[in-house]
């Protein structure tokens, strides 16, 4: 009779969960394999068996963050109103960040960098944003370079969500600030002829 398997999916999930919290709250260089294993209630051998190395575990956490954010942003349906779509993407981004605070911190806190000017794969979280911006530019709703617009939207979003997660903005204050701030950013890139369309977005309920 073979030996029972100890480094199974349950141990893997515990390691990923504890690593996510540690990576979100401590400098990476200060986290050892021994500390990661201890936090998950397992031996250091489990890290090497399941992930190959500390870097492998970091990669798994990063990939889960990327996949989760991409999944939620991709679930936002495209419509014939690209401005409404961009606002809906912003709402989805905030919801994912607030609902997955540790993964958000890992994704944008140094383990994984977000670069709208870099190469974008099919599973990159920036892809839904770029696609919506491209539609808006093609429809003469927004005017400007797609990458520049994406960077402006993301930095605004990142600032709002980061302040909310850090507790600098309480939920009520963040809620009040969110819509006018995002719409002001979009307004800065709109063509004059779509101002009325933007006003419709401003008065529409959040998706």
N, CA, C and O of each residue as an XYZ file, in Angstrom:
828
protein
N       0.840     -1.184      0.000
C       0.000      0.000      0.000
C       0.881      1.242      0.000
O       1.790      1.366      0.821
N       0.607      2.163     -0.928
C       1.441      3.341     -1.056
C       1.264      4.311      0.099
O       0.268      4.269      0.821
N       2.253      5.189      0.258
C       2.180      6.212      1.290
C       1.126      7.248      0.931
O       0.986      7.593     -0.242
N       0.383      7.752      1.905
C      -0.628      8.767      1.614
C       0.021     10.037      1.081
O       1.108     10.425      1.509
N      -0.652     10.660      0.160
C      -0.131     11.892     -0.417
C      -0.413     13.045      0.537
O      -1.566     13.312      0.876
N       0.643     13.723      0.966
C       0.478     14.812      1.928
C       0.490     16.182      1.262
O      -0.217     17.089      1.701
N       1.274     16.337      0.225
C       1.349     17.627     -0.471
C       0.308     17.648     -1.597
O       0.640     17.600     -2.781
N      -0.955     17.721     -1.185
C      -2.049     17.641     -2.138
C      -2.636     19.016     -2.411
O      -2.057     20.032     -2.027
N      -3.786     19.047     -3.074
C      -4.405     20.323     -3.443
C      -4.812     21.139     -2.220
O      -4.811     22.369     -2.266
N      -5.157     20.463     -1.131
C      -5.525     21.187      0.089
C      -4.334     21.973      0.622
O      -4.461     23.142      0.985
N      -3.180     21.323      0.666
C      -1.959     22.007      1.107
C      -1.608     23.125      0.134
O      -1.194     24.207      0.551
N      -1.771     22.868     -1.149
C      -1.473     23.881     -2.160
C      -2.320     25.122     -1.941
O      -1.811     26.242     -1.998
N      -3.608     24.931     -1.691
C      -4.495     26.078     -1.488
C      -4.130     26.835     -0.223
O      -4.192     28.064     -0.195
N      -3.747     26.110      0.827
C      -3.332     26.780      2.063
C      -2.082     27.613      1.829
O      -1.970     28.731      2.333
N      -1.153     27.073      1.074
C       0.072     27.816      0.780
C      -0.225     29.063     -0.040
O       0.318     30.130      0.244
N      -1.072     28.946     -1.045
C      -1.409     30.102     -1.873
C      -2.121     31.171     -1.049
O      -1.831     32.361     -1.180
N      -3.055     30.741     -0.199
C      -3.810     31.699      0.610
C      -2.907     32.430      1.597
O      -2.965     33.654      1.713
N      -2.076     31.677      2.303
C      -1.197     32.321      3.284
C      -0.136     33.167      2.589
O       0.218     34.240      3.077
N       0.370     32.697      1.462
C       1.370     33.462      0.723
C       0.783     34.770      0.210
O       1.450     35.803      0.239
N      -0.459     34.731     -0.258
C      -1.100     35.949     -0.756
C      -1.147     37.009      0.339
O      -0.835     38.175      0.094
N      -1.535     36.608      1.539
C      -1.601     37.561      2.650
C      -0.219     38.092      3.001
O      -0.054     39.283      3.264
N       0.776     37.203      3.006
C       2.123     37.631      3.367
C       2.725     38.540      2.307
O       3.347     39.550      2.637
N       2.546     38.195      1.042
C       3.085     39.022     -0.031
C       2.433     40.398     -0.058
O       3.052     41.382     -0.464
N       1.170     40.457      0.380
C       0.443     41.729      0.366
C       0.832     42.637      1.517
O       0.603     43.845      1.463
N       1.416     42.068      2.552
C       1.661     42.853      3.771
C       3.123     42.927      4.193
O       3.444     43.631      5.150
N       4.013     42.223      3.508
C       5.429     42.237      3.868
C       6.291     42.376      2.610
O       5.882     41.938      1.535
N       7.480     42.979      2.729
C       8.401     43.022      1.591
C       8.766     41.598      1.168
O       9.012     40.736      2.012
N       8.797     41.363     -0.116
C       9.070     40.020     -0.604
C      10.392     39.464     -0.103
O      10.496     38.285      0.233
N      11.403     40.328     -0.057
C      12.727     39.837      0.325
C      12.780     39.396      1.783
O      13.691     38.669      2.178
N      11.805     39.831      2.587
C      11.807     39.451      4.005
C      11.072     38.143      4.264
O      11.090     37.639      5.387
N      10.427     37.587      3.247
C       9.616     36.387      3.427
C      10.425     35.163      2.997
O      10.861     35.068      1.850
N      10.616     34.248      3.912
C      11.379     33.041      3.621
C      10.446     31.879      3.304
O       9.253     31.919      3.606
N      11.007     30.854      2.694
C      10.235     29.642      2.418
C       9.759     29.025      3.728
O       8.643     28.513      3.807
N      10.594     29.072      4.742
C      10.220     28.517      6.035
C       9.000     29.254      6.610
O       8.092     28.632      7.160
N       8.995     30.591      6.474
C       7.873     31.382      6.982
C       6.595     31.082      6.201
O       5.512     31.001      6.781
N       6.725     30.921      4.904
C       5.569     30.600      4.069
C       4.978     29.252      4.467
O       3.763     29.103      4.595
N       5.849     28.284      4.656
C       5.387     26.946      5.034
C       4.746     26.960      6.416
O       3.705     26.337      6.628
N       5.364     27.666      7.353
C       4.830     27.716      8.715
C       3.452     28.364      8.738
O       2.562     27.912      9.459
N       3.275     29.415      7.956
C       1.983     30.100      7.920
C       0.883     29.195      7.382
O      -0.285     29.336      7.744
N       1.268     28.265      6.515
C       0.301     27.338      5.928
C       0.179     26.048      6.726
O      -0.604     25.166      6.375
N       0.949     25.940      7.791
C       0.893     24.739      8.606
C       1.461     23.512      7.921
O       0.934     22.410      8.072
N       2.536     23.698      7.167
C       3.129     22.570      6.453
C       4.642     22.685      6.503
O       5.172     23.599      7.135
N       5.342     21.774      5.848
C       6.802     21.774      5.842
C       7.331     22.512      4.614
O       6.621     22.685      3.623
N       8.580     22.938      4.696
C       9.181     23.653      3.571
C       9.210     22.801      2.313
O       9.156     23.321      1.199
N       9.296     21.478      2.498
C       9.337     20.592      1.335
C       8.093     20.762      0.468
O       8.151     20.564     -0.746
N       6.969     21.127      1.080
C       5.730     21.286      0.309
C       5.853     22.403     -0.707
O       5.317     22.299     -1.811
N       6.552     23.474     -0.350
C       6.734     24.597     -1.280
C       7.502     24.131     -2.508
O       7.144     24.448     -3.642
N       8.555     23.379     -2.261
C       9.380     22.918     -3.379
C       8.666     21.834     -4.189
O       8.787     21.794     -5.413
N       7.935     20.971     -3.523
C       7.230     19.901     -4.231
C       6.109     20.454     -5.110
O       5.930     20.023     -6.249
N       5.361     21.410     -4.571
C       4.177     21.915     -5.277
C       4.477     23.064     -6.232
O       3.788     23.231     -7.239
N       5.516     23.866     -5.918
C       5.762     25.065     -6.730
C       7.184     25.165     -7.273
O       7.475     26.024     -8.105
N       8.057     24.299     -6.807
C       9.430     24.311     -7.299
C      10.345     25.231     -6.524
O      11.517     24.916     -6.319
N       9.819     26.378     -6.085
C      10.624     27.368     -5.381
C       9.711     28.460     -4.838
O       8.506     28.469     -5.093
N      10.304     29.371     -4.091
C       9.558     30.537     -3.617
C       9.056     31.353     -4.808
O       7.926     31.841     -4.804
N       9.901     31.496     -5.819
C       9.484     32.244     -7.011
C       8.304     31.569     -7.704
O       7.438     32.245     -8.259
N       8.269     30.250     -7.672
C       7.147     29.539     -8.267
C       5.850     29.823     -7.539
O       4.794     29.955     -8.158
N       5.937     29.918     -6.203
C       4.758     30.250     -5.409
C       4.335     31.697     -5.673
O       3.144     31.992     -5.774
N       5.308     32.590     -5.783
C       5.003     33.981     -6.134
C       4.283     34.029     -7.474
O       3.308     34.763     -7.636
N       4.765     33.248     -8.431
C       4.140     33.220     -9.753
C       2.711     32.724     -9.705
O       1.847     33.237    -10.416
N       2.453     31.724     -8.866
C       1.097     31.191     -8.749
C       0.145     32.242     -8.173
O      -0.976     32.400     -8.657
N       0.590     32.955     -7.146
C      -0.240     34.002     -6.555
C      -0.493     35.112     -7.574
O      -1.622     35.579     -7.726
N       0.556     35.526     -8.262
C       0.422     36.576     -9.282
C      -0.545     36.152    -10.368
O      -1.401     36.933    -10.783
N      -0.414     34.922    -10.828
C      -1.279     34.452    -11.909
C      -2.740     34.398    -11.477
O      -3.636     34.674    -12.275
N      -2.980     34.047    -10.227
C      -4.361     34.015     -9.748
C      -4.945     35.425     -9.678
O      -6.125     35.632     -9.963
N      -4.115     36.383     -9.298
C      -4.582     37.766     -9.265
C      -4.898     38.254    -10.672
O      -5.949     38.849    -10.910
N      -3.987     38.000    -11.597
C      -4.191     38.423    -12.985
C      -5.437     37.771    -13.564
O      -6.260     38.436    -14.194
N      -5.572     36.468    -13.348
C      -6.709     35.724    -13.887
C      -8.027     36.219    -13.300
O      -9.012     36.378    -14.021
N      -8.041     36.462    -11.997
C      -9.270     36.907    -11.353
C      -9.724     38.266    -11.824
O     -10.907     38.464    -12.102
N      -8.798     39.209    -11.920
C      -9.167     40.545    -12.384
C      -9.589     40.513    -13.843
O     -10.562     41.163    -14.226
N      -8.859     39.756    -14.661
C      -9.224     39.652    -16.075
C     -10.607     39.040    -16.233
O     -11.396     39.499    -17.059
N     -10.909     38.012    -15.453
C     -12.212     37.360    -15.537
C     -13.343     38.337    -15.224
O     -14.342     38.384    -15.941
N     -13.186     39.110    -14.160
C     -14.257     40.020    -13.766
C     -14.408     41.178    -14.743
O     -15.526     41.613    -15.017
N     -13.303     41.678    -15.267
C     -13.401     42.767    -16.245
C     -13.962     42.258    -17.569
O     -14.722     42.961    -18.234
N     -13.594     41.056    -17.947
C     -14.100     40.491    -19.191
C     -15.588     40.192    -19.123
O     -16.257     40.105    -20.153
N     -16.109     40.034    -17.907
C     -17.535     39.745    -17.742
C     -18.408     40.970    -17.966
O     -19.627     40.845    -18.084
N     -17.805     42.149    -18.026
C     -18.576     43.365    -18.302
C     -18.977     43.356    -19.770
O     -18.103     43.348    -20.637
N     -20.269     43.356    -20.078
C     -20.692     43.257    -21.477
C     -20.421     44.540    -22.257
O     -20.511     45.645    -21.721
N     -20.092     44.368    -23.513
C     -19.918     45.515    -24.409
C     -21.278     45.951    -24.938
O     -22.143     45.122    -25.222
N     -21.454     47.261    -25.067
C     -22.711     47.802    -25.571
C     -22.407     48.772    -26.706
O     -21.264     48.880    -27.152
N     -23.417     49.462    -27.161
C     -23.211     50.457    -28.205
C     -22.843     51.817    -27.623
O     -22.772     52.808    -28.351
N     -22.609     51.867    -26.319
C     -22.204     53.102    -25.645
C     -20.847     52.869    -24.980
O     -20.801     52.413    -23.838
N     -19.748     53.171    -25.664
C     -18.422     52.876    -25.121
C     -18.106     53.629    -23.838
O     -17.333     53.138    -23.015
N     -18.685     54.810    -23.649
C     -18.449     55.532    -22.407
C     -19.075     54.795    -21.228
O     -18.461     54.665    -20.169
N     -20.295     54.316    -21.420
C     -20.943     53.534    -20.374
C     -20.147     52.265    -20.086
O     -20.043     51.835    -18.937
N     -19.588     51.674    -21.132
C     -18.780     50.462    -20.956
C     -17.524     50.761    -20.134
O     -17.149     49.977    -19.262
N     -16.878     51.889    -20.412
C     -15.673     52.255    -19.671
C     -15.995     52.509    -18.203
O     -15.237     52.117    -17.316
N     -17.111     53.160    -17.956
C     -17.499     53.384    -16.565
C     -17.814     52.056    -15.875
O     -17.444     51.849    -14.719
N     -18.493     51.165    -16.585
C     -18.811     49.851    -16.015
C     -17.541     49.067    -15.713
O     -17.486     48.345    -14.718
N     -16.529     49.195    -16.550
C     -15.244     48.540    -16.287
C     -14.594     49.112    -15.032
O     -14.004     48.380    -14.238
N     -14.708     50.415    -14.863
C     -14.156     51.050    -13.659
C     -14.860     50.526    -12.407
O     -14.213     50.254    -11.396
N     -16.172     50.388    -12.477
C     -16.936     49.853    -11.348
C     -16.492     48.422    -11.046
O     -16.300     48.062     -9.885
N     -16.332     47.611    -12.084
C     -15.920     46.217    -11.898
C     -14.522     46.134    -11.298
O     -14.251     45.268    -10.465
N     -13.644     47.022    -11.714
C     -12.280     47.072    -11.178
C     -12.312     47.362     -9.690
O     -11.647     46.689     -8.902
N     -13.083     48.358     -9.311
C     -13.175     48.702     -7.883
C     -13.779     47.546     -7.081
O     -13.298     47.224     -5.994
N     -14.811     46.937     -7.608
C     -15.447     45.834     -6.897
C     -14.483     44.675     -6.706
O     -14.442     44.068     -5.636
N     -13.708     44.364     -7.741
C     -12.744     43.271     -7.609
C     -11.675     43.637     -6.580
O     -11.327     42.815     -5.732
N     -11.154     44.855     -6.647
C     -10.117     45.269     -5.712
C     -10.587     45.231     -4.271
O      -9.865     44.762     -3.391
N     -11.796     45.724     -4.023
C     -12.318     45.741     -2.656
C     -12.677     44.337     -2.183
O     -12.610     44.045     -0.988
N     -13.056     43.474     -3.109
C     -13.416     42.112     -2.741
C     -12.237     41.175     -2.631
O     -12.365     40.082     -2.081
N     -11.082     41.583     -3.148
C      -9.884     40.746     -3.126
C      -8.681     41.627     -2.759
O      -7.738     41.773     -3.536
N      -8.740     42.195     -1.580
C      -7.763     43.220     -1.202
C      -6.332     42.697     -1.190
O      -5.415     43.416     -1.587
N      -6.119     41.448     -0.737
C      -4.760     40.925     -0.705
C      -4.236     40.654     -2.112
O      -3.084     40.955     -2.423
N      -5.092     40.085     -2.956
C      -4.663     39.859     -4.339
C      -4.398     41.184     -5.043
O      -3.471     41.290     -5.846
N      -5.203     42.186     -4.748
C      -5.001     43.507     -5.351
C      -3.649     44.072     -4.936
O      -2.912     44.614     -5.760
N      -3.329     43.939     -3.646
C      -2.049     44.446     -3.167
C      -0.886     43.702     -3.803
O       0.141     44.301     -4.121
N      -1.045     42.398     -3.987
C      -0.001     41.619     -4.650
C       0.154     42.067     -6.093
O       1.274     42.234     -6.576
N      -0.958     42.262     -6.780
C      -0.929     42.586     -8.197
C      -0.310     43.948     -8.456
O       0.423     44.127     -9.428
N      -0.602     44.909     -7.589
C      -0.139     46.272     -7.836
C       0.795     46.781     -6.760
O       1.020     47.986     -6.647
N       1.348     45.862     -5.958
C       2.239     46.289     -4.898
C       3.679     45.875     -5.082
O       4.469     45.971     -4.143
N       4.042     45.416     -6.266
C       5.435     45.103     -6.524
C       5.690     43.724     -7.084
O       6.679     43.527     -7.788
N       4.823     42.752     -6.793
C       5.034     41.410     -7.333
C       4.753     41.402     -8.829
O       5.480     40.778     -9.602
N       3.704     42.093     -9.226
C       3.329     42.167    -10.629
C       3.133     43.621    -10.994
O       2.416     44.343    -10.301
N       3.749     44.056    -12.053
C       3.583     45.441    -12.471
C       2.541     45.541    -13.568
O       2.360     44.619    -14.364
N       1.866     46.669    -13.595
C       0.838     46.941    -14.609
C       1.411     47.982    -15.545
O       1.728     49.091    -15.113
N       1.549     47.656    -16.794
C       2.160     48.580    -17.740
C       1.311     48.662    -18.997
O       1.458     47.822    -19.885
N       0.422     49.655    -19.104
C      -0.421     49.769    -20.297
C       0.370     49.985    -21.583
O      -0.162     49.785    -22.675
N       1.645     50.394    -21.467
C       2.430     50.616    -22.675
C       3.158     49.360    -23.118
O       3.763     49.350    -24.190
N       3.113     48.300    -22.319
C       3.805     47.072    -22.661
C       2.962     46.146    -23.512
O       1.826     46.463    -23.864
N       3.535     44.996    -23.837
C       2.804     44.011    -24.627
C       1.622     43.478    -23.831
O       1.743     43.206    -22.637
N       0.488     43.331    -24.486
C      -0.731     42.886    -23.817
C      -1.163     41.554    -24.397
O      -1.418     41.447    -25.597
N      -1.246     40.538    -23.550
C      -1.701     39.236    -23.986
C      -3.205     39.123    -23.892
O      -3.887     40.036    -23.428
N      -3.715     37.976    -24.344
C      -5.173     37.804    -24.356
C      -5.749     37.728    -22.955
O      -6.934     38.004    -22.764
N      -4.938     37.360    -21.967
C      -5.442     37.244    -20.605
C      -4.997     38.364    -19.689
O      -5.128     38.245    -18.471
N      -4.474     39.447    -20.239
C      -4.017     40.560    -19.431
C      -5.205     41.405    -18.997
O      -6.070     41.708    -19.818
N      -5.271     41.798    -17.706
C      -6.414     42.582    -17.249
C      -6.607     43.908    -17.966
O      -7.706     44.464    -17.956
N      -5.553     44.420    -18.588
C      -5.701     45.698    -19.287
C      -6.428     45.550    -20.622
O      -6.907     46.539    -21.177
N      -6.515     44.317    -21.145
C      -7.105     44.109    -22.464
C      -8.546     44.611    -22.571
O      -8.857     45.304    -23.540
N      -9.458     44.295    -21.615
C     -10.826     44.815    -21.746
C     -10.875     46.338    -21.772
O     -11.701     46.923    -22.472
N      -9.988     46.982    -21.007
C      -9.946     48.445    -21.000
C      -9.483     48.979    -22.349
O     -10.083     49.906    -22.892
N      -8.426     48.400    -22.884
C      -7.923     48.854    -24.181
C      -8.948     48.628    -25.292
O      -9.107     49.467    -26.180
N      -9.632     47.500    -25.236
C     -10.647     47.216    -26.250
C     -11.768     48.251    -26.206
O     -12.232     48.723    -27.244
N     -12.196     48.596    -24.993
C     -13.271     49.589    -24.862
C     -12.808     50.964    -25.328
O     -13.570     51.698    -25.958
N     -11.571     51.312    -25.023
C     -11.037     52.593    -25.476
C     -10.924     52.618    -26.991
O     -11.264     53.619    -27.622
N     -10.451     51.531    -27.577
C     -10.362     51.456    -29.039
C     -11.722     51.671    -29.690
O     -11.826     52.365    -30.701
N     -12.768     51.076    -29.112
C     -14.114     51.266    -29.650
C     -14.543     52.724    -29.535
O     -15.169     53.278    -30.439
N     -14.196     53.327    -28.410
C     -14.581     54.721    -28.192
C     -13.852     55.656    -29.151
O     -14.437     56.611    -29.661
N     -12.586     55.380    -29.391
C     -11.816     56.214    -30.332
C     -12.333     56.032    -31.755
O     -12.477     57.003    -32.499
N     -12.612     54.780    -32.132
C     -13.115     54.495    -33.478
C     -14.473     55.164    -33.719
O     -14.794     55.557    -34.841
N     -15.257     55.285    -32.653
C     -16.582     55.898    -32.768
C     -16.527     57.413    -32.582
O     -17.566     58.071    -32.520
N     -15.324     57.962    -32.493
C     -15.132     59.403    -32.286
C     -15.784     59.898    -31.002
O     -16.257     61.031    -30.914
N     -15.792     59.004    -30.000
C     -16.293     59.384    -28.679
C     -15.149     59.921    -27.825
O     -15.306     60.908    -27.106
N     -14.001     59.263    -27.914
C     -12.794     59.734    -27.255
C     -11.771     60.112    -28.313
O     -11.760     59.551    -29.409
N     -10.917     61.060    -27.981
C      -9.871     61.490    -28.907
C      -8.532     61.406    -28.192
O      -8.352     61.984    -27.120
N      -7.591     60.679    -28.792
C      -6.278     60.564    -28.188
C      -5.678     59.200    -28.415
O      -6.286     58.330    -29.040
N      -4.480     59.024    -27.904
C      -3.773     57.757    -28.013
C      -4.348     56.760    -26.999
O      -4.534     57.093    -25.829
N      -4.624     55.543    -27.458
C      -5.260     54.546    -26.606
C      -4.456     54.278    -25.335
O      -5.021     54.203    -24.244
N      -3.151     54.136    -25.476
C      -2.313     53.853    -24.312
C      -2.352     54.996    -23.312
O      -2.418     54.761    -22.106
N      -2.312     56.229    -23.799
C      -2.346     57.390    -22.904
C      -3.674     57.471    -22.163
O      -3.714     57.783    -20.973
N      -4.755     57.188    -22.873
C      -6.074     57.203    -22.236
C      -6.156     56.108    -21.181
O      -6.653     56.339    -20.079
N      -5.667     54.913    -21.519
C      -5.690     53.793    -20.565
C      -4.896     54.127    -19.314
O      -5.328     53.823    -18.203
N      -3.751     54.744    -19.486
C      -2.914     55.089    -18.344
C      -3.614     56.111    -17.455
O      -3.558     56.013    -16.230
N      -4.273     57.090    -18.070
C      -4.985     58.104    -17.290
C      -6.122     57.483    -16.488
O      -6.317     57.805    -15.316
N      -6.870     56.590    -17.133
C      -7.987     55.936    -16.431
C      -7.468     55.050    -15.312
O      -7.996     55.074    -14.200
N      -6.422     54.259    -15.606
C      -5.927     53.333    -14.596
C      -5.325     54.049    -13.395
O      -5.572     53.652    -12.256
N      -4.536     55.099    -13.629
C      -3.941     55.795    -12.489
C      -5.017     56.421    -11.606
O      -4.877     56.451    -10.384
N      -6.074     56.913    -12.213
C      -7.186     57.455    -11.430
C      -7.843     56.343    -10.612
O      -8.072     56.496     -9.412
N      -8.140     55.235    -11.269
C      -8.760     54.095    -10.592
C      -7.870     53.563     -9.475
O      -8.329     53.318     -8.359
N      -6.609     53.391     -9.791
C      -5.676     52.832     -8.818
C      -5.588     53.721     -7.584
O      -5.564     53.228     -6.457
N      -5.540     55.024     -7.800
C      -5.478     55.939     -6.674
C      -6.702     55.831     -5.782
O      -6.578     55.781     -4.558
N      -7.877     55.794     -6.384
C      -9.112     55.699     -5.607
C      -9.187     54.395     -4.820
O      -9.476     54.394     -3.623
N      -8.922     53.281     -5.511
C      -9.044     51.979     -4.860
C      -7.980     51.798     -3.787
O      -8.267     51.262     -2.716
N      -6.770     52.232     -4.057
C      -5.699     52.100     -3.080
C      -6.000     52.905     -1.821
O      -5.784     52.419     -0.711
N      -6.494     54.122     -1.982
C      -6.853     54.935     -0.822
C      -7.983     54.298     -0.023
O      -7.985     54.337      1.208
N      -8.945     53.709     -0.735
C     -10.054     53.054     -0.041
C      -9.569     51.832      0.730
O      -9.949     51.639      1.885
N      -8.739     51.013      0.108
C      -8.242     49.816      0.776
C      -7.332     50.156      1.957
O      -7.273     49.417      2.939
N      -6.629     51.274      1.850
C      -5.735     51.685      2.927
C      -6.493     52.313      4.088
O      -5.918     52.546      5.152
N      -7.789     52.590      3.891
C      -8.574     53.209      4.941
C      -8.499     54.716      4.951
O      -9.086     55.357      5.823
N      -7.779     55.304      3.988
C      -7.708     56.758      3.902
C      -9.050     57.347      3.488
O      -9.375     58.484      3.829
N      -9.825     56.558      2.749
C     -11.196     56.927      2.397
C     -12.113     55.856      2.962
O     -11.942     54.674      2.665
N     -13.092     56.261      3.781
C     -14.053     55.252      4.226
C     -14.974     54.907      3.067
O     -14.977     55.595      2.047
N     -15.749     53.852      3.219
C     -16.557     53.355      2.111
C     -17.515     54.405      1.586
O     -17.670     54.552      0.373
N     -18.161     55.137      2.482
C     -19.127     56.150      2.058
C     -18.457     57.271      1.279
O     -18.982     57.727      0.263
N     -17.296     57.718      1.755
C     -16.571     58.779      1.062
C     -16.077     58.302     -0.296
O     -16.164     59.022     -1.291
N     -15.554     57.076     -0.323
C     -15.076     56.512     -1.587
C     -16.219     56.386     -2.577
O     -16.041     56.644     -3.767
N     -17.388     55.993     -2.101
C     -18.550     55.845     -2.970
C     -18.946     57.186     -3.575
O     -19.253     57.273     -4.764
N     -18.938     58.228     -2.753
C     -19.302     59.563     -3.251
C     -18.275     60.089     -4.244
O     -18.628     60.766     -5.210
N     -17.017     59.781     -4.007
C     -15.955     60.315     -4.859
C     -15.809     59.560     -6.167
O     -15.328     60.114     -7.155
N     -16.221     58.300     -6.178
C     -15.897     57.434     -7.312
C     -16.472     57.934     -8.630
O     -15.719     58.193     -9.569
N     -17.782     58.074     -8.716
C     -18.393     58.415     -9.997
C     -17.905     59.748    -10.567
O     -17.466     59.779    -11.717
N     -17.961     60.854     -9.812
C     -17.509     62.115    -10.401
C     -16.042     62.115    -10.796
O     -15.657     62.774    -11.763
N     -15.207     61.370    -10.044
C     -13.782     61.334    -10.376
C     -13.535     60.578    -11.670
O     -12.779     61.035    -12.526
N     -14.174     59.418    -11.814
C     -13.993     58.638    -13.039
C     -14.560     59.383    -14.239
O     -13.939     59.420    -15.301
N     -15.727     59.972    -14.072
C     -16.339     60.675    -15.197
C     -15.554     61.928    -15.578
O     -15.516     62.302    -16.750
N     -14.939     62.570    -14.612
C     -14.096     63.719    -14.921
C     -12.891     63.292    -15.758
O     -12.472     64.000    -16.674
N     -12.344     62.128    -15.428
C     -11.217     61.611    -16.214
C     -11.659     61.307    -17.640
O     -10.970     61.664    -18.596
N     -12.802     60.651    -17.785
C     -13.307     60.365    -19.126
C     -13.601     61.644    -19.886
O     -13.320     61.743    -21.080
N     -14.167     62.623    -19.194
C     -14.523     63.877    -19.852
C     -13.307     64.553    -20.474
O     -13.407     65.208    -21.511
N     -12.160     64.385    -19.825
C     -10.948     65.014    -20.341
C     -10.505     64.472    -21.692
O      -9.708     65.102    -22.388
N     -11.028     63.294    -22.066
C     -10.643     62.692    -23.340
C     -11.788     62.671    -24.363
O     -11.601     62.211    -25.489
N     -12.943     63.157    -23.985
C     -14.077     63.090    -24.910
C     -14.000     64.172    -25.968
O     -13.413     65.234    -25.763
N     -14.609     63.876    -27.105
C     -14.766     64.872    -28.153
C     -15.961     65.763    -27.788
O     -16.866     65.309    -27.088
N     -15.983     67.012    -28.244
C     -17.068     67.923    -27.861
C     -18.463     67.396    -28.177
O     -19.419     67.701    -27.464
N     -18.582     66.615    -29.230
C     -19.914     66.180    -29.664
C     -20.541     65.119    -28.774
O     -21.721     64.803    -28.925
N     -19.767     64.568    -27.850
C     -20.321     63.494    -27.017
C     -20.589     63.948    -25.587
O     -20.810     63.115    -24.707
N     -20.572     65.227    -25.347
C     -20.790     65.710    -23.991
C     -22.156     65.266    -23.466
O     -22.283     64.893    -22.300
N     -23.165     65.306    -24.317
C     -24.488     64.887    -23.865
C     -24.501     63.400    -23.496
O     -25.162     62.990    -22.543
N     -23.765     62.611    -24.263
C     -23.701     61.186    -23.946
C     -23.059     60.972    -22.582
O     -23.483     60.103    -21.820
N     -22.053     61.752    -22.283
C     -21.394     61.630    -20.994
C     -22.340     62.017    -19.868
O     -22.304     61.413    -18.796
N     -23.168     62.994    -20.092
C     -24.138     63.378    -19.080
C     -25.119     62.239    -18.798
O     -25.580     62.074    -17.669
N     -25.431     61.465    -19.822
C     -26.314     60.322    -19.595
C     -25.631     59.299    -18.696
O     -26.271     58.699    -17.832
N     -24.328     59.100    -18.901
C     -23.587     58.173    -18.059
C     -23.547     58.679    -16.614
O     -23.643     57.891    -15.673
N     -23.409     59.968    -16.447
C     -23.309     60.554    -15.113
C     -24.589     60.315    -14.290
O     -24.525     60.146    -13.072
N     -25.723     60.301    -14.951
C     -26.990     60.155    -14.237
C     -27.503     58.719    -14.211
O     -28.523     58.430    -13.586
N     -26.782     57.808    -14.903
C     -27.221     56.414    -14.941
C     -26.782     55.701    -13.668
O     -25.737     56.041    -13.114
N     -27.554     54.715    -13.184
C     -27.146     53.954    -12.006
C     -25.948     53.081    -12.322
O     -25.746     52.672    -13.466
N     -25.148     52.796    -11.292
C     -23.990     51.922    -11.474
C     -24.433     50.523    -11.818
O     -25.447     50.042    -11.313
N     -23.661     49.854    -12.693
C     -23.968     48.463    -13.026
C     -23.562     47.554    -11.901
O     -23.740     46.339    -11.994
